[in-house]
């Protein structure tokens, strides 16, 4: 079932997600619906907050983006073909970021038609849990590292506009205000 994606101005986007202590049928259904919603919107990531749930749950799939490569190691094993590891459903993720950063274009399903260059760590290590309760260890670089940082920010109530340069915020100011007003009317 496709879910409604919350837009900028919705206070739930600023909510820190609660840790998921146990996976039940409701969490499994939410994850499945989030994947369907993300794919239908042509997104590469979606956090629970974006569909109305303040939980530490996110889904990702970067395989549709061919011009922005990624590397991935899953539980210590290199993943040659990302399609074999996607989509990812991540519960209670935590990140350790590299000190090296790079600038890259980002958008967000909660901010239609707004993109900006955002500085992020160029690689990271992540630990999370699966729907089956297994521990996952991921090392990532490229687009996957960027997407993981973006989604974990969502889980902590941080939006990509919070990481925009002052100039980018000014250039998007009128669109951001309009989006907030439209959201407030809903």
N, C-alpha and C positions, 0 to 999 in steps of 0.2 A: 504494500500500500504506500503510495506516495504521500509524503508529509508536507505540510506548509513550511517553507523556509522563512524564519524570522529575519526581518530587515533591520538595518541600523536605526536606532531609536527605541527598539524594544529593550526594556530593562533586563530581560533574561540573558541577553548577550553579554552583559557585564557580571553575571553571576559565576562565582567559582563553583565548579562541579563537585558534588559529594562523591567520596570514594565508594566504589561498588564492592560490598563485602561478600555478596553471593550472587551468582548468575542464576536467574530463574527464567521461566518462559517469557515473562514480560520483557526482560532485558534482551533475550534472543530475538524476539519479535521486533523490538525497537531497532536493534542492529540491522536486521534484514530490511526493515522499512527505510532505514537511513541509507543503506547501500542502493536500494532502488531509487530513492529520492536523489542521491548524489549523481548516479549515472544518468537519470532522466534530465537533470539540470546541466549535464556535461561538466560536472565538477571533478576535482581530483581528491577532495577531502571534505568531510562534513563532521562537525562536532555536535554532540547531543544538545548543547545550548541553542544551536541554530534551528532545532526542531522542537524546542519547548521543554527540554529536560535538563536540569542542572546536575549532570552526572559526569563522572570521569570516563567517558566513552566517546571514541571517535572512529571513523572509518576512512580509509584512503585507498586510492587506486591511481597510480601515475602512469599506467601502461598506455593510455590514449595519447600521451604527449611524447612524440618521437623526436622533436628537435631540442629537447632539454634532457640530456642523459642523466642517469643516476647510477650509483653503485650501491650494493647492499650485501651485507653479511648477516645471515640468520643463524643464531645460536652457534656462531663460530665458523659456519660454512659459507663460502662465497656463493652468491646466487647469480648464475650466468644469465638467466632469462627471468626478468622481473615478473613476467606473466605467470610463472609457476608459483610465486609467493603472494600474488595479489588476487582479490582485494584483501587488505588488512583490516581486521577488527581489533582495536586496541582498548584494553580496560586498564585504568589506573596507570597510565604511562608516566615515566619520569625520564628526563633527558640530562645528559652531560655533554656540553657543547665544546667544540674545539675553539681555540683562541683565534684561529684564522677565520676571517670573514670575507664575504663577497656581496656585491650588490646585484639584485635580481628583481625582475618584474613579478608582482603578485597582484592577484585579484581575490575576490571573496564572494561567495554566493549570497551573503547578507548585504553586499554593497554592489548591486548590479551596475555594470558599465563603468566602474571605477577601478583603475589600476595605478600602481605606483612602484617605483624602485625602492626596495626595502633591503637594508643591510642585515644579514643573518650569518650565523656560523656556517662555514662551508662544509663541515662534517659534524657528526654527533654519534653518541652511543645512547641507546634507549633501552629501557626495561619496561615491560608491560605484561599483562596477562591476556590469555585468549578466552573465548566463550567457554572453552572446555576446562578452564582453570589452569592451563599450562603456562609456565613462565616463558616469555620471549625475550631474547636479547638481539637487538638489531644495531648494526653499525651502518651508517648511510652517509652518502655525499650527493651532491647535485640536487636535482629537483626533489627527490625523495626527502633529503635532509631539510630542505626549505619547507616542504609541505608538512612534515612532522612538527617542525617548530611552530608553524602557523596554527595547526590544529591544537597542539598542546597549549599554545597561548589562549585559544578559545576556551579550553577547559578551565583556565585560570582567570577568565573574565577580561583578557587582554585582546584588543582588536588590532588588526593590521594598521589601521590609521594611527594608533598610538605609537607606531614605529616609523611612521612617515617623516620625511624631512619637513621643516617648517615651510619651505617653498611649495612642496607637494600639497600640504594641508591648505595653504592659501589658494593654490590653483584649483583644488577640488571643493573649496569652501561652499560655494553656492549649491553645488550638487548634493553635498552632505546635508546642508540645511533643508533642502527640498525633500530629501529622503527621510529625514527625521520628522518633518511635518506630515508627510504621507503616512508614515508609520503611526504617528500619534492619532490620526483620523480613523485608523482601523479598529 
